Each structure stands twice: as structure tokens, then as C-alpha cells.
Amino acid sequence: MRREVAYHQREAGSTVARKLMKSLRQAERRLSMQPGLGSPRIGQVLDVDGLRAWPVDGFRMSLWYFERSDHVDVARLVAHRQDRERIDVE
């Protein structure tokens, strides 16, 4: 996630990078309280058991994660421009 924030800092400036960090924190907080909110569709498409996706507000990105018994395990921050078929999440 740091690389994506750094990219936005370079390409779009500090205001956008701060907004991304805030949106990521909000998404992580929401998922920690209700881990089942994310869509299981990406896991089904990629045939990865338990993989879920949750959108990052204000950005064309999603957090890909696994719901564990005592926490949420974020596997990837994925920009929607990326080829999801070629992303390794295991």
C-alpha cells in the first residue's frame, strides 16, 4: 500500500495521497468491524477460497483480503487498471 500512496504523492500531490491514506484507513476499520462485507466474487473468479474484495472510497481500487477468525488479512491493494487474472494473492 505504501507504493500506491507514494505513486499518488508523486503523480497527483500530497492532498490526493492524504485522501488515499484516509480512505484506506476507513476501509480497514470497516472491514475489521464487519469482515464479511466484502464481495467474494473475486475469489470465485480466481478460484481462491476465502478471497474477498472491498472498494476504497474515492479511488478505483479495492482491498483484497481474507477473513480470519480473529482478524482481516489484507493480501493486496489492487488498482482496477490491473489485470486481475495475473495477480498472485496466495
Beta strands, then each sheet from edge to edge (+ up, - down):
strand 1: 51-55
strand 2: 61-67
strand 3: 72-79
sheet 1: 1+ 2- 3+
end
